[in-house]
Every structure is written in C-alpha cells, then in structure tokens.
C-alpha cells in the first residue's frame, strides 16, 4: 500500500488555523491551499471531528476489501500510466490528500478531520484501481456515512479506473469466472482487439465471448515482452498440463522481463512452468532464470489435504489475511480454508521464504512433500536485486476457481457465490494490483 500509516488510522494534513480561502502565495508552514482551508477545529469546540466513514467493496458491491486507500484530495488527480510500470509503496498518493486512511480487515474506514461543505471529493484506490465520487454534503463536527454504492471499486471504466488486464483461458481452471463473480461488467471483457479493460486470450479453455468475438491465441501473446508490457496484470488459467510446446524459453524470458518492468503475473497450477520451468518432463533446458530456484516442485500433483492453512508466520500480511478470511466467511476457523471437492491440487513442495511470501500452506504428509508445503505464494521482481529496487509481483497458486470451465462461451460461470478458496483468490486478485514494498 502507498503511504501506509497503519490500518484504519486516518491522518489530517491540514494546519490552517481555521482560516477559509487561504492564500497559497505565502508558503509558510501554516499556509493552507484549497479545501484544506475549510477544515474545522472541532476539538476546540468540544465536538467530535468532521469524519467520513464507510466500507470498501469489490466491484460487486458485496465483498469487503482490506488495504484500500481512501482519501480526500486537495488537487486534481493525474491519469495513471497504463501498462507495466514500477510502482513502489513509498510513492506518495496523488492529489495532495488532506485526509487519508486505509480500509481495515473488515473493509471499513473512517477519515477524520475532513473539510465540511458541499461537493467533497472522495477517492477509493489500490494500485491502478481508482474511483472518485463526490459527496454532496459533508456536515461538520460529526460522522458522515457513505453508502456501499459509492465506496466499491469501479465495475466499468465509466465509473473509474480499472487496471488493464490480460487473462488466458485454460481447460482446468476458470479464472475468467472470478472476474465475473467479482463484479466487473461483462462489457469490459473483450478480445485483444476490443476496448474493454480486460482482454481474454485463448489458452486451451473457452475461446469465445457470448457477446461476440473469438479470442486471440495466448501463445504469441506471452511470447513477446512488448505485447505483455501493455498490460498491468496478466492472469494465467490452468491448462491441465504445463504444455511446454506453447511456452518456449523465449516466452519464459519474456514473462520474467515483463514482471521485472513492474508487471503483475498471476499463475494458476500448471502455469507453474513460468516459475519452475519444465520440471514435469525433467527438462532443465526449459526454465526461467532466477525464478526456478525460488520453489521446488512435483509432477505428481498430490492432494494438499483439507483444509489448507493460512501462513501467519512467513507472510507479513498473514495475520491481516487471516482476519479478512474470517470476516468474509472464507474461514470458519482461523487460518483454515476448506477446499471445494475436486479442486484439491498440490504441485509446489517447498518455497524459499527468504525470497518469497508463503500465503497458504498444505498440511498433507503423503509420499512426497513435507508438512507445510506452499499452496499459494508470492514474490517480487526482479527477485535477484535488493528489495528496495523491485517493481513487479508474481503470485502462484495451486488453488482453483470452483467447478472449473463449464464449456460454454463467456460468461458461462454459474452462480455468483464465492467458495472459500475463491475468496482467498479474490484477496490476491486485488492485492497483486497494489504497490510493491515491505519485506518482499
């Protein structure tokens, strides 16, 4: 997250002495500018602060989200730079916030010491997700509740900014249905030639959109860093096998180069080839540089055991993730995630926790792996440089979207209810978009 000052803790950046219509010609420490000059010292009147509160939701308006920046800007917001860019967390929030906070594990936030008055702007943002709404009236020295309709992330580009996303379809997972279930408008899902914010490419899964259009093949798409870097995030749905014939060394190199530029890569199950190389065929000549040593793998694809377990030790965000999963019903017992029958998979055996964050771990003790093998992990890139020089993220998960592909044109996705493991995937769906920083 950008400018992290503690979850759920608001700050006020105004020091204006109650003056309205401040003069910004005087750049002395007590000079105020714009709406920050309207902030009222409610404490001096023995009254509570002027505040704005609510809950941040996913675009579907029902799934609360943690770790999302919420703030009142003083200045106009610049547009985002589209595509792979280095977005590190020490970067300050744009628009000169006069008050800012971060949504908590329950999605709730409260901004204190905001300017009262008419038409107050409110920004809800994480990574390149951003929505700006105007609050018609903020009453001074009291709490002003904002409804869910105004505090969810945008579901289409008319409502705000959505990262430019590429998604490849697969025969053994349906990450495309996670996009649908999280509330992104189907009109924003197009082929690579469309103007939607989410472009689908054909791996070996669904190939057509119900609204019309046949997807471009994934093989040439991921073979070129120039094609990849046009996107902020790339999601790769499991194809049921590594399929090394469609992922030559040049493609593995291109994917790493994309992430190193600041791209985000979300790889499901047998897309482990991008991280571990062609270990299934025991081919050491087809492997990415650097990444291949981050984890160890098995081609046996064992059962991870049920439930799988949240790692609160190896992952700095583990306690927050565990809190969030309890809040949204993804866990009924802390640190436990029940898997949907038929989706239990495990290909990762170990992960180097000095180079990656283990988010979810297995509990199985069968023929191959040790207890506590990774079920989902994340690392930042370039992984070979110092942490303060890294720009991109890679998430690997053996967890699947429930039910797998159904065979029809998109969106043939069934009910919108999220399973426990889909809620865990949803957490990562939005977390991967956030800025790079912290321990990894």
WOKA-V311362 format. One record per helix or strand of 3 or more residues. SS is the DSSP state (2 for helix, 1 for strand). FROM is the first residue (numbers start at 0). LEN is the number of residues. If there is no record, write none. Layout:
BEGIN
ss;from;len
SS;FROM;LEN
SS;FROM;LEN
END
This chain:
BEGIN
ss;from;len
2;33;5
2;42;3
1;50;5
1;68;5
1;96;6
1;107;5
1;116;10
1;128;10
1;142;3
2;147;4
1;164;4
2;174;7
2;185;3
1;197;5
2;217;4
2;224;4
1;232;4
2;243;3
2;248;12
1;263;5
2;268;8
2;290;3
1;294;3
1;307;3
2;317;10
1;347;4
1;356;5
1;373;8
2;386;3
1;391;6
2;419;12
END
